[in-house]
Amino acid sequence: MFHFSMLVVSGYRVEKVEEFIELQDKEMEEYVAERDNLIEEHGEKMTAMKRRHLEEELEMEKEYDARLASLMKKYTPNQAEGSAKV
């Protein structure tokens, strides 16, 4: 046989468990939101870093092309000199 006091205690426990679950749900939502923000921020930083890297690589390639063109020009026989030697 159930006593009224047992029902009150049982109801109190149910209420406390529901409060706990609601708190956990709220904290989980906050965690997920903060995690999503962290992931987005990290992705933006990675994209910016990759962009800087590609820009630096492009500048290096331009410098290389210019130096190679200068070197090729230095060692390419001049048309005027070639006809004078013949």
HTML snippet that shows the backbone in 3Dmol.js (N, CA, C, O; Angstrom):
<script src="https://3Dmol.org/build/3Dmol-min.js"></script>
<div id="view" style="width:600px;height:400px;position:relative"></div>
<script>
const pdb = `
ATOM      1  N   MET A   1       0.832  -1.162   0.000  1.00  0.00           N
ATOM      2  CA  MET A   1       0.000   0.000   0.000  1.00  0.00           C
ATOM      3  C   MET A   1       0.889   1.241   0.000  1.00  0.00           C
ATOM      4  O   MET A   1       1.836   1.340   0.779  1.00  0.00           O
ATOM      5  N   PHE A   2       0.570   2.183  -0.885  1.00  0.00           N
ATOM      6  CA  PHE A   2       1.342   3.422  -0.982  1.00  0.00           C
ATOM      7  C   PHE A   2       0.831   4.434   0.019  1.00  0.00           C
ATOM      8  O   PHE A   2      -0.368   4.560   0.264  1.00  0.00           O
ATOM      9  N   HIS A   3       1.735   5.113   0.559  1.00  0.00           N
ATOM     10  CA  HIS A   3       1.392   6.211   1.457  1.00  0.00           C
ATOM     11  C   HIS A   3       1.506   7.516   0.694  1.00  0.00           C
ATOM     12  O   HIS A   3       2.256   7.618  -0.277  1.00  0.00           O
ATOM     13  N   PHE A   4       0.775   8.486   1.129  1.00  0.00           N
ATOM     14  CA  PHE A   4       0.800   9.796   0.499  1.00  0.00           C
ATOM     15  C   PHE A   4       2.214  10.371   0.516  1.00  0.00           C
ATOM     16  O   PHE A   4       2.642  11.003  -0.450  1.00  0.00           O
ATOM     17  N   SER A   5       2.932  10.153   1.604  1.00  0.00           N
ATOM     18  CA  SER A   5       4.290  10.694   1.719  1.00  0.00           C
ATOM     19  C   SER A   5       5.211  10.075   0.674  1.00  0.00           C
ATOM     20  O   SER A   5       6.118  10.749   0.184  1.00  0.00           O
ATOM     21  N   MET A   6       5.002   8.821   0.325  1.00  0.00           N
ATOM     22  CA  MET A   6       5.815   8.174  -0.701  1.00  0.00           C
ATOM     23  C   MET A   6       5.529   8.785  -2.069  1.00  0.00           C
ATOM     24  O   MET A   6       6.437   8.948  -2.883  1.00  0.00           O
ATOM     25  N   LEU A   7       4.268   9.121  -2.318  1.00  0.00           N
ATOM     26  CA  LEU A   7       3.917   9.766  -3.583  1.00  0.00           C
ATOM     27  C   LEU A   7       4.556  11.145  -3.697  1.00  0.00           C
ATOM     28  O   LEU A   7       5.019  11.543  -4.766  1.00  0.00           O
ATOM     29  N   VAL A   8       4.572  11.861  -2.586  1.00  0.00           N
ATOM     30  CA  VAL A   8       5.184  13.195  -2.573  1.00  0.00           C
ATOM     31  C   VAL A   8       6.675  13.067  -2.847  1.00  0.00           C
ATOM     32  O   VAL A   8       7.222  13.822  -3.651  1.00  0.00           O
ATOM     33  N   VAL A   9       7.340  12.121  -2.190  1.00  0.00           N
ATOM     34  CA  VAL A   9       8.771  11.907  -2.393  1.00  0.00           C
ATOM     35  C   VAL A   9       9.030  11.480  -3.830  1.00  0.00           C
ATOM     36  O   VAL A   9       9.965  11.961  -4.471  1.00  0.00           O
ATOM     37  N   SER A  10       8.204  10.581  -4.328  1.00  0.00           N
ATOM     38  CA  SER A  10       8.353  10.113  -5.702  1.00  0.00           C
ATOM     39  C   SER A  10       8.149  11.255  -6.687  1.00  0.00           C
ATOM     40  O   SER A  10       8.909  11.384  -7.647  1.00  0.00           O
ATOM     41  N   GLY A  11       7.140  12.081  -6.465  1.00  0.00           N
ATOM     42  CA  GLY A  11       6.885  13.239  -7.323  1.00  0.00           C
ATOM     43  C   GLY A  11       8.032  14.232  -7.273  1.00  0.00           C
ATOM     44  O   GLY A  11       8.403  14.826  -8.285  1.00  0.00           O
ATOM     45  N   TYR A  12       8.594  14.404  -6.072  1.00  0.00           N
ATOM     46  CA  TYR A  12       9.732  15.306  -5.888  1.00  0.00           C
ATOM     47  C   TYR A  12      10.929  14.793  -6.688  1.00  0.00           C
ATOM     48  O   TYR A  12      11.627  15.567  -7.342  1.00  0.00           O
ATOM     49  N   ARG A  13      11.153  13.497  -6.630  1.00  0.00           N
ATOM     50  CA  ARG A  13      12.265  12.895  -7.374  1.00  0.00           C
ATOM     51  C   ARG A  13      12.064  13.077  -8.872  1.00  0.00           C
ATOM     52  O   ARG A  13      12.999  13.440  -9.586  1.00  0.00           O
ATOM     53  N   VAL A  14      10.877  12.833  -9.338  1.00  0.00           N
ATOM     54  CA  VAL A  14      10.577  12.992 -10.763  1.00  0.00           C
ATOM     55  C   VAL A  14      10.826  14.431 -11.183  1.00  0.00           C
ATOM     56  O   VAL A  14      11.408  14.686 -12.237  1.00  0.00           O
ATOM     57  N   GLU A  15      10.386  15.367 -10.359  1.00  0.00           N
ATOM     58  CA  GLU A  15      10.583  16.787 -10.657  1.00  0.00           C
ATOM     59  C   GLU A  15      12.076  17.112 -10.723  1.00  0.00           C
ATOM     60  O   GLU A  15      12.517  17.821 -11.628  1.00  0.00           O
ATOM     61  N   LYS A  16      12.850  16.600  -9.776  1.00  0.00           N
ATOM     62  CA  LYS A  16      14.292  16.874  -9.738  1.00  0.00           C
ATOM     63  C   LYS A  16      14.995  16.232 -10.947  1.00  0.00           C
ATOM     64  O   LYS A  16      15.901  16.825 -11.532  1.00  0.00           O
ATOM     65  N   VAL A  17      14.575  15.036 -11.305  1.00  0.00           N
ATOM     66  CA  VAL A  17      15.157  14.372 -12.469  1.00  0.00           C
ATOM     67  C   VAL A  17      14.832  15.157 -13.738  1.00  0.00           C
ATOM     68  O   VAL A  17      15.695  15.324 -14.600  1.00  0.00           O
ATOM     69  N   GLU A  18      13.606  15.634 -13.858  1.00  0.00           N
ATOM     70  CA  GLU A  18      13.228  16.440 -15.028  1.00  0.00           C
ATOM     71  C   GLU A  18      14.031  17.733 -15.083  1.00  0.00           C
ATOM     72  O   GLU A  18      14.466  18.153 -16.156  1.00  0.00           O
ATOM     73  N   GLU A  19      14.229  18.369 -13.922  1.00  0.00           N
ATOM     74  CA  GLU A  19      15.039  19.595 -13.877  1.00  0.00           C
ATOM     75  C   GLU A  19      16.478  19.302 -14.307  1.00  0.00           C
ATOM     76  O   GLU A  19      17.093  20.063 -15.054  1.00  0.00           O
ATOM     77  N   PHE A  20      16.990  18.180 -13.813  1.00  0.00           N
ATOM     78  CA  PHE A  20      18.350  17.789 -14.176  1.00  0.00           C
ATOM     79  C   PHE A  20      18.472  17.553 -15.680  1.00  0.00           C
ATOM     80  O   PHE A  20      19.425  18.008 -16.311  1.00  0.00           O
ATOM     81  N   ILE A  21      17.511  16.847 -16.240  1.00  0.00           N
ATOM     82  CA  ILE A  21      17.527  16.554 -17.682  1.00  0.00           C
ATOM     83  C   ILE A  21      17.429  17.845 -18.488  1.00  0.00           C
ATOM     84  O   ILE A  21      18.137  18.006 -19.481  1.00  0.00           O
ATOM     85  N   GLU A  22      16.556  18.771 -18.070  1.00  0.00           N
ATOM     86  CA  GLU A  22      16.423  20.052 -18.762  1.00  0.00           C
ATOM     87  C   GLU A  22      17.730  20.836 -18.704  1.00  0.00           C
ATOM     88  O   GLU A  22      18.141  21.445 -19.692  1.00  0.00           O
ATOM     89  N   LEU A  23      18.379  20.816 -17.539  1.00  0.00           N
ATOM     90  CA  LEU A  23      19.660  21.497 -17.386  1.00  0.00           C
ATOM     91  C   LEU A  23      20.710  20.872 -18.304  1.00  0.00           C
ATOM     92  O   LEU A  23      21.478  21.576 -18.959  1.00  0.00           O
ATOM     93  N   GLN A  24      20.730  19.556 -18.339  1.00  0.00           N
ATOM     94  CA  GLN A  24      21.679  18.866 -19.208  1.00  0.00           C
ATOM     95  C   GLN A  24      21.415  19.197 -20.678  1.00  0.00           C
ATOM     96  O   GLN A  24      22.352  19.417 -21.445  1.00  0.00           O
ATOM     97  N   ASP A  25      20.143  19.232 -21.068  1.00  0.00           N
ATOM     98  CA  ASP A  25      19.793  19.588 -22.449  1.00  0.00           C
ATOM     99  C   ASP A  25      20.261  20.995 -22.785  1.00  0.00           C
ATOM    100  O   ASP A  25      20.811  21.233 -23.861  1.00  0.00           O
ATOM    101  N   LYS A  26      20.042  21.930 -21.859  1.00  0.00           N
ATOM    102  CA  LYS A  26      20.453  23.317 -22.086  1.00  0.00           C
ATOM    103  C   LYS A  26      21.971  23.407 -22.208  1.00  0.00           C
ATOM    104  O   LYS A  26      22.494  24.073 -23.101  1.00  0.00           O
ATOM    105  N   GLU A  27      22.673  22.727 -21.296  1.00  0.00           N
ATOM    106  CA  GLU A  27      24.135  22.740 -21.354  1.00  0.00           C
ATOM    107  C   GLU A  27      24.645  22.092 -22.636  1.00  0.00           C
ATOM    108  O   GLU A  27      25.635  22.547 -23.209  1.00  0.00           O
ATOM    109  N   MET A  28      23.985  21.046 -23.085  1.00  0.00           N
ATOM    110  CA  MET A  28      24.395  20.384 -24.322  1.00  0.00           C
ATOM    111  C   MET A  28      24.180  21.315 -25.508  1.00  0.00           C
ATOM    112  O   MET A  28      25.020  21.370 -26.406  1.00  0.00           O
ATOM    113  N   GLU A  29      23.077  22.044 -25.527  1.00  0.00           N
ATOM    114  CA  GLU A  29      22.825  23.006 -26.603  1.00  0.00           C
ATOM    115  C   GLU A  29      23.894  24.088 -26.616  1.00  0.00           C
ATOM    116  O   GLU A  29      24.375  24.480 -27.679  1.00  0.00           O
ATOM    117  N   GLU A  30      24.268  24.574 -25.422  1.00  0.00           N
ATOM    118  CA  GLU A  30      25.311  25.586 -25.320  1.00  0.00           C
ATOM    119  C   GLU A  30      26.648  25.024 -25.808  1.00  0.00           C
ATOM    120  O   GLU A  30      27.388  25.688 -26.533  1.00  0.00           O
ATOM    121  N   TYR A  31      26.943  23.785 -25.396  1.00  0.00           N
ATOM    122  CA  TYR A  31      28.179  23.135 -25.825  1.00  0.00           C
ATOM    123  C   TYR A  31      28.225  23.021 -27.348  1.00  0.00           C
ATOM    124  O   TYR A  31      29.229  23.363 -27.973  1.00  0.00           O
ATOM    125  N   VAL A  32      27.146  22.546 -27.929  1.00  0.00           N
ATOM    126  CA  VAL A  32      27.090  22.372 -29.381  1.00  0.00           C
ATOM    127  C   VAL A  32      27.263  23.715 -30.097  1.00  0.00           C
ATOM    128  O   VAL A  32      27.971  23.801 -31.100  1.00  0.00           O
ATOM    129  N   ALA A  33      26.617  24.751 -29.581  1.00  0.00           N
ATOM    130  CA  ALA A  33      26.734  26.077 -30.188  1.00  0.00           C
ATOM    131  C   ALA A  33      28.175  26.580 -30.100  1.00  0.00           C
ATOM    132  O   ALA A  33      28.717  27.087 -31.082  1.00  0.00           O
ATOM    133  N   GLU A  34      28.790  26.444 -28.936  1.00  0.00           N
ATOM    134  CA  GLU A  34      30.182  26.892 -28.778  1.00  0.00           C
ATOM    135  C   GLU A  34      31.122  26.059 -29.635  1.00  0.00           C
ATOM    136  O   GLU A  34      32.057  26.593 -30.231  1.00  0.00           O
ATOM    137  N   ARG A  35      30.880  24.747 -29.703  1.00  0.00           N
ATOM    138  CA  ARG A  35      31.714  23.883 -30.533  1.00  0.00           C
ATOM    139  C   ARG A  35      31.590  24.273 -31.996  1.00  0.00           C
ATOM    140  O   ARG A  35      32.593  24.335 -32.706  1.00  0.00           O
ATOM    141  N   ASP A  36      30.366  24.538 -32.457  1.00  0.00           N
ATOM    142  CA  ASP A  36      30.155  24.950 -33.843  1.00  0.00           C
ATOM    143  C   ASP A  36      30.880  26.252 -34.148  1.00  0.00           C
ATOM    144  O   ASP A  36      31.480  26.400 -35.212  1.00  0.00           O
ATOM    145  N   ASN A  37      30.825  27.198 -33.209  1.00  0.00           N
ATOM    146  CA  ASN A  37      31.549  28.461 -33.391  1.00  0.00           C
ATOM    147  C   ASN A  37      33.054  28.224 -33.464  1.00  0.00           C
ATOM    148  O   ASN A  37      33.745  28.828 -34.284  1.00  0.00           O
ATOM    149  N   LEU A  38      33.550  27.352 -32.612  1.00  0.00           N
ATOM    150  CA  LEU A  38      34.971  27.025 -32.603  1.00  0.00           C
ATOM    151  C   LEU A  38      35.388  26.388 -33.923  1.00  0.00           C
ATOM    152  O   LEU A  38      36.428  26.733 -34.483  1.00  0.00           O
ATOM    153  N   ILE A  39      34.585  25.471 -34.412  1.00  0.00           N
ATOM    154  CA  ILE A  39      34.880  24.806 -35.684  1.00  0.00           C
ATOM    155  C   ILE A  39      34.884  25.819 -36.824  1.00  0.00           C
ATOM    156  O   ILE A  39      35.768  25.787 -37.681  1.00  0.00           O
ATOM    157  N   GLU A  40      33.903  26.715 -36.838  1.00  0.00           N
ATOM    158  CA  GLU A  40      33.829  27.734 -37.888  1.00  0.00           C
ATOM    159  C   GLU A  40      35.038  28.667 -37.825  1.00  0.00           C
ATOM    160  O   GLU A  40      35.639  28.979 -38.853  1.00  0.00           O
ATOM    161  N   GLU A  41      35.392  29.108 -36.623  1.00  0.00           N
ATOM    162  CA  GLU A  41      36.538  29.999 -36.447  1.00  0.00           C
ATOM    163  C   GLU A  41      37.828  29.315 -36.911  1.00  0.00           C
ATOM    164  O   GLU A  41      38.656  29.927 -37.586  1.00  0.00           O
ATOM    165  N   HIS A  42      37.985  28.059 -36.547  1.00  0.00           N
ATOM    166  CA  HIS A  42      39.171  27.300 -36.960  1.00  0.00           C
ATOM    167  C   HIS A  42      39.222  27.175 -38.481  1.00  0.00           C
ATOM    168  O   HIS A  42      40.281  27.335 -39.087  1.00  0.00           O
ATOM    169  N   GLY A  43      38.088  26.893 -39.084  1.00  0.00           N
ATOM    170  CA  GLY A  43      38.025  26.782 -40.543  1.00  0.00           C
ATOM    171  C   GLY A  43      38.402  28.091 -41.220  1.00  0.00           C
ATOM    172  O   GLY A  43      39.110  28.095 -42.228  1.00  0.00           O
ATOM    173  N   GLU A  44      37.926  29.204 -40.665  1.00  0.00           N
ATOM    174  CA  GLU A  44      38.267  30.518 -41.232  1.00  0.00           C
ATOM    175  C   GLU A  44      39.764  30.787 -41.117  1.00  0.00           C
ATOM    176  O   GLU A  44      40.378  31.306 -42.049  1.00  0.00           O
ATOM    177  N   LYS A  45      40.350  30.437 -39.975  1.00  0.00           N
ATOM    178  CA  LYS A  45      41.792  30.625 -39.783  1.00  0.00           C
ATOM    179  C   LYS A  45      42.586  29.747 -40.744  1.00  0.00           C
ATOM    180  O   LYS A  45      43.591  30.182 -41.306  1.00  0.00           O
ATOM    181  N   MET A  46      42.135  28.522 -40.929  1.00  0.00           N
ATOM    182  CA  MET A  46      42.822  27.612 -41.856  1.00  0.00           C
ATOM    183  C   MET A  46      42.737  28.149 -43.279  1.00  0.00           C
ATOM    184  O   MET A  46      43.722  28.107 -44.017  1.00  0.00           O
ATOM    185  N   THR A  47      41.574  28.650 -43.668  1.00  0.00           N
ATOM    186  CA  THR A  47      41.399  29.208 -45.009  1.00  0.00           C
ATOM    187  C   THR A  47      42.312  30.408 -45.207  1.00  0.00           C
ATOM    188  O   THR A  47      42.938  30.541 -46.259  1.00  0.00           O
ATOM    189  N   ALA A  48      42.398  31.285 -44.211  1.00  0.00           N
ATOM    190  CA  ALA A  48      43.262  32.460 -44.300  1.00  0.00           C
ATOM    191  C   ALA A  48      44.728  32.047 -44.413  1.00  0.00           C
ATOM    192  O   ALA A  48      45.485  32.629 -45.190  1.00  0.00           O
ATOM    193  N   MET A  49      45.120  31.046 -43.637  1.00  0.00           N
ATOM    194  CA  MET A  49      46.496  30.567 -43.689  1.00  0.00           C
ATOM    195  C   MET A  49      46.814  29.984 -45.067  1.00  0.00           C
ATOM    196  O   MET A  49      47.870  30.262 -45.634  1.00  0.00           O
ATOM    197  N   LYS A  50      45.904  29.182 -45.597  1.00  0.00           N
ATOM    198  CA  LYS A  50      46.114  28.592 -46.922  1.00  0.00           C
ATOM    199  C   LYS A  50      46.199  29.676 -47.988  1.00  0.00           C
ATOM    200  O   LYS A  50      47.002  29.574 -48.916  1.00  0.00           O
ATOM    201  N   ARG A  51      45.376  30.716 -47.861  1.00  0.00           N
ATOM    202  CA  ARG A  51      45.401  31.823 -48.806  1.00  0.00           C
ATOM    203  C   ARG A  51      46.767  32.519 -48.760  1.00  0.00           C
ATOM    204  O   ARG A  51      47.367  32.799 -49.797  1.00  0.00           O
ATOM    205  N   ARG A  52      47.247  32.793 -47.536  1.00  0.00           N
ATOM    206  CA  ARG A  52      48.562  33.428 -47.395  1.00  0.00           C
ATOM    207  C   ARG A  52      49.651  32.552 -47.990  1.00  0.00           C
ATOM    208  O   ARG A  52      50.561  33.044 -48.657  1.00  0.00           O
ATOM    209  N   HIS A  53      49.553  31.261 -47.746  1.00  0.00           N
ATOM    210  CA  HIS A  53      50.539  30.319 -48.272  1.00  0.00           C
ATOM    211  C   HIS A  53      50.532  30.331 -49.799  1.00  0.00           C
ATOM    212  O   HIS A  53      51.588  30.378 -50.429  1.00  0.00           O
ATOM    213  N   LEU A  54      49.354  30.288 -50.380  1.00  0.00           N
ATOM    214  CA  LEU A  54      49.258  30.298 -51.838  1.00  0.00           C
ATOM    215  C   LEU A  54      49.760  31.608 -52.421  1.00  0.00           C
ATOM    216  O   LEU A  54      50.409  31.608 -53.467  1.00  0.00           O
ATOM    217  N   GLU A  55      49.471  32.723 -51.763  1.00  0.00           N
ATOM    218  CA  GLU A  55      49.964  34.021 -52.234  1.00  0.00           C
ATOM    219  C   GLU A  55      51.490  34.063 -52.181  1.00  0.00           C
ATOM    220  O   GLU A  55      52.135  34.560 -53.104  1.00  0.00           O
ATOM    221  N   GLU A  56      52.062  33.540 -51.100  1.00  0.00           N
ATOM    222  CA  GLU A  56      53.522  33.498 -50.963  1.00  0.00           C
ATOM    223  C   GLU A  56      54.125  32.593 -52.034  1.00  0.00           C
ATOM    224  O   GLU A  56      55.145  32.926 -52.637  1.00  0.00           O
ATOM    225  N   GLU A  57      53.493  31.461 -52.261  1.00  0.00           N
ATOM    226  CA  GLU A  57      53.976  30.536 -53.289  1.00  0.00           C
ATOM    227  C   GLU A  57      53.919  31.186 -54.670  1.00  0.00           C
ATOM    228  O   GLU A  57      54.841  31.033 -55.471  1.00  0.00           O
ATOM    229  N   LEU A  58      52.836  31.912 -54.947  1.00  0.00           N
ATOM    230  CA  LEU A  58      52.696  32.598 -56.230  1.00  0.00           C
ATOM    231  C   LEU A  58      53.795  33.639 -56.401  1.00  0.00           C
ATOM    232  O   LEU A  58      54.370  33.753 -57.484  1.00  0.00           O
ATOM    233  N   GLU A  59      54.096  34.398 -55.355  1.00  0.00           N
ATOM    234  CA  GLU A  59      55.168  35.398 -55.425  1.00  0.00           C
ATOM    235  C   GLU A  59      56.514  34.736 -55.692  1.00  0.00           C
ATOM    236  O   GLU A  59      57.321  35.243 -56.472  1.00  0.00           O
ATOM    237  N   MET A  60      56.748  33.608 -55.044  1.00  0.00           N
ATOM    238  CA  MET A  60      58.001  32.878 -55.272  1.00  0.00           C
ATOM    239  C   MET A  60      58.091  32.398 -56.715  1.00  0.00           C
ATOM    240  O   MET A  60      59.155  32.470 -57.330  1.00  0.00           O
ATOM    241  N   GLU A  61      56.982  31.909 -57.255  1.00  0.00           N
ATOM    242  CA  GLU A  61      56.970  31.455 -58.652  1.00  0.00           C
ATOM    243  C   GLU A  61      57.223  32.621 -59.613  1.00  0.00           C
ATOM    244  O   GLU A  61      57.945  32.467 -60.598  1.00  0.00           O
ATOM    245  N   LYS A  62      56.632  33.780 -59.329  1.00  0.00           N
ATOM    246  CA  LYS A  62      56.851  34.958 -60.173  1.00  0.00           C
ATOM    247  C   LYS A  62      58.324  35.361 -60.133  1.00  0.00           C
ATOM    248  O   LYS A  62      58.921  35.657 -61.168  1.00  0.00           O
ATOM    249  N   GLU A  63      58.902  35.372 -58.942  1.00  0.00           N
ATOM    250  CA  GLU A  63      60.318  35.714 -58.801  1.00  0.00           C
ATOM    251  C   GLU A  63      61.185  34.717 -59.565  1.00  0.00           C
ATOM    252  O   GLU A  63      62.121  35.106 -60.264  1.00  0.00           O
ATOM    253  N   TYR A  64      60.871  33.438 -59.427  1.00  0.00           N
ATOM    254  CA  TYR A  64      61.623  32.398 -60.135  1.00  0.00           C
ATOM    255  C   TYR A  64      61.525  32.602 -61.641  1.00  0.00           C
ATOM    256  O   TYR A  64      62.533  32.554 -62.346  1.00  0.00           O
ATOM    257  N   ASP A  65      60.303  32.831 -62.135  1.00  0.00           N
ATOM    258  CA  ASP A  65      60.117  33.045 -63.579  1.00  0.00           C
ATOM    259  C   ASP A  65      60.920  34.238 -64.068  1.00  0.00           C
ATOM    260  O   ASP A  65      61.543  34.174 -65.127  1.00  0.00           O
ATOM    261  N   ALA A  66      60.912  35.330 -63.305  1.00  0.00           N
ATOM    262  CA  ALA A  66      61.653  36.528 -63.705  1.00  0.00           C
ATOM    263  C   ALA A  66      63.146  36.255 -63.721  1.00  0.00           C
ATOM    264  O   ALA A  66      63.834  36.653 -64.662  1.00  0.00           O
ATOM    265  N   ARG A  67      63.657  35.591 -62.708  1.00  0.00           N
ATOM    266  CA  ARG A  67      65.097  35.284 -62.651  1.00  0.00           C
ATOM    267  C   ARG A  67      65.499  34.303 -63.741  1.00  0.00           C
ATOM    268  O   ARG A  67      66.579  34.422 -64.320  1.00  0.00           O
ATOM    269  N   LEU A  68      64.630  33.329 -64.026  1.00  0.00           N
ATOM    270  CA  LEU A  68      64.928  32.370 -65.090  1.00  0.00           C
ATOM    271  C   LEU A  68      64.933  33.076 -66.445  1.00  0.00           C
ATOM    272  O   LEU A  68      65.807  32.819 -67.273  1.00  0.00           O
ATOM    273  N   ALA A  69      63.977  33.952 -66.672  1.00  0.00           N
ATOM    274  CA  ALA A  69      63.924  34.700 -67.933  1.00  0.00           C
ATOM    275  C   ALA A  69      65.179  35.553 -68.081  1.00  0.00           C
ATOM    276  O   ALA A  69      65.736  35.640 -69.176  1.00  0.00           O
ATOM    277  N   SER A  70      65.628  36.176 -67.009  1.00  0.00           N
ATOM    278  CA  SER A  70      66.842  36.993 -67.045  1.00  0.00           C
ATOM    279  C   SER A  70      68.058  36.126 -67.356  1.00  0.00           C
ATOM    280  O   SER A  70      68.919  36.516 -68.144  1.00  0.00           O
ATOM    281  N   LEU A  71      68.124  34.960 -66.742  1.00  0.00           N
ATOM    282  CA  LEU A  71      69.239  34.041 -66.982  1.00  0.00           C
ATOM    283  C   LEU A  71      69.231  33.554 -68.428  1.00  0.00           C
ATOM    284  O   LEU A  71      70.277  33.485 -69.074  1.00  0.00           O
ATOM    285  N   MET A  72      68.051  33.219 -68.928  1.00  0.00           N
ATOM    286  CA  MET A  72      67.949  32.758 -70.321  1.00  0.00           C
ATOM    287  C   MET A  72      68.360  33.870 -71.280  1.00  0.00           C
ATOM    288  O   MET A  72      69.027  33.616 -72.282  1.00  0.00           O
ATOM    289  N   LYS A  73      67.963  35.091 -70.973  1.00  0.00           N
ATOM    290  CA  LYS A  73      68.312  36.227 -71.820  1.00  0.00           C
ATOM    291  C   LYS A  73      69.829  36.423 -71.820  1.00  0.00           C
ATOM    292  O   LYS A  73      70.428  36.720 -72.853  1.00  0.00           O
ATOM    293  N   LYS A  74      70.435  36.253 -70.654  1.00  0.00           N
ATOM    294  CA  LYS A  74      71.888  36.432 -70.514  1.00  0.00           C
ATOM    295  C   LYS A  74      72.646  35.428 -71.389  1.00  0.00           C
ATOM    296  O   LYS A  74      73.680  35.766 -71.965  1.00  0.00           O
ATOM    297  N   TYR A  75      72.147  34.222 -71.488  1.00  0.00           N
ATOM    298  CA  TYR A  75      72.854  33.170 -72.216  1.00  0.00           C
ATOM    299  C   TYR A  75      72.274  32.884 -73.594  1.00  0.00           C
ATOM    300  O   TYR A  75      72.680  31.919 -74.240  1.00  0.00           O
ATOM    301  N   THR A  76      71.339  33.697 -74.053  1.00  0.00           N
ATOM    302  CA  THR A  76      70.810  33.566 -75.412  1.00  0.00           C
ATOM    303  C   THR A  76      71.683  34.407 -76.316  1.00  0.00           C
ATOM    304  O   THR A  76      71.876  35.601 -76.085  1.00  0.00           O
ATOM    305  N   PRO A  77      72.217  33.761 -77.368  1.00  0.00           N
ATOM    306  CA  PRO A  77      73.082  34.551 -78.283  1.00  0.00           C
ATOM    307  C   PRO A  77      72.279  35.686 -78.930  1.00  0.00           C
ATOM    308  O   PRO A  77      71.123  35.512 -79.315  1.00  0.00           O
ATOM    309  N   ASN A  78      72.911  36.819 -79.034  1.00  0.00           N
ATOM    310  CA  ASN A  78      72.296  37.974 -79.664  1.00  0.00           C
ATOM    311  C   ASN A  78      72.280  37.761 -81.162  1.00  0.00           C
ATOM    312  O   ASN A  78      73.270  37.290 -81.722  1.00  0.00           O
ATOM    313  N   GLN A  79      71.188  38.092 -81.824  1.00  0.00           N
ATOM    314  CA  GLN A  79      71.058  37.895 -83.275  1.00  0.00           C
ATOM    315  C   GLN A  79      72.132  38.681 -84.023  1.00  0.00           C
ATOM    316  O   GLN A  79      72.702  38.183 -84.994  1.00  0.00           O
ATOM    317  N   ALA A  80      72.403  39.879 -83.587  1.00  0.00           N
ATOM    318  CA  ALA A  80      73.388  40.739 -84.256  1.00  0.00           C
ATOM    319  C   ALA A  80      74.785  40.144 -84.117  1.00  0.00           C
ATOM    320  O   ALA A  80      75.559  40.147 -85.074  1.00  0.00           O
ATOM    321  N   GLU A  81      75.109  39.639 -82.942  1.00  0.00           N
ATOM    322  CA  GLU A  81      76.423  39.039 -82.728  1.00  0.00           C
ATOM    323  C   GLU A  81      76.582  37.780 -83.553  1.00  0.00           C
ATOM    324  O   GLU A  81      77.665  37.517 -84.077  1.00  0.00           O
ATOM    325  N   GLY A  82      75.521  36.995 -83.677  1.00  0.00           N
ATOM    326  CA  GLY A  82      75.588  35.756 -84.424  1.00  0.00           C
ATOM    327  C   GLY A  82      75.861  36.002 -85.898  1.00  0.00           C
ATOM    328  O   GLY A  82      76.643  35.266 -86.498  1.00  0.00           O
ATOM    329  N   SER A  83      75.256  36.993 -86.493  1.00  0.00           N
ATOM    330  CA  SER A  83      75.471  37.274 -87.902  1.00  0.00           C
ATOM    331  C   SER A  83      76.820  37.931 -88.146  1.00  0.00           C
ATOM    332  O   SER A  83      77.364  37.813 -89.244  1.00  0.00           O
ATOM    333  N   ALA A  84      77.365  38.607 -87.176  1.00  0.00           N
ATOM    334  CA  ALA A  84      78.672  39.246 -87.319  1.00  0.00           C
ATOM    335  C   ALA A  84      79.776  38.211 -87.291  1.00  0.00           C
ATOM    336  O   ALA A  84      80.803  38.396 -87.943  1.00  0.00           O
ATOM    337  N   LYS A  85      79.594  37.123 -86.550  1.00  0.00           N
ATOM    338  CA  LYS A  85      80.620  36.086 -86.434  1.00  0.00           C
ATOM    339  C   LYS A  85      80.666  35.214 -87.677  1.00  0.00           C
ATOM    340  O   LYS A  85      81.698  34.594 -87.934  1.00  0.00           O
ATOM    341  N   VAL A  86      79.625  35.138 -88.440  1.00  0.00           N
ATOM    342  CA  VAL A  86      79.577  34.254 -89.594  1.00  0.00           C
ATOM    343  C   VAL A  86      80.342  34.788 -90.732  1.00  0.00           C
ATOM    344  O   VAL A  86      80.399  34.156 -91.787  1.00  0.00           O
TER     345      VAL A  86
END
`;
const viewer = $3Dmol.createViewer("view");
viewer.addModel(pdb, "pdb");
viewer.setStyle({}, {cartoon: {color: "spectrum"}});
viewer.zoomTo();
viewer.render();
</script>
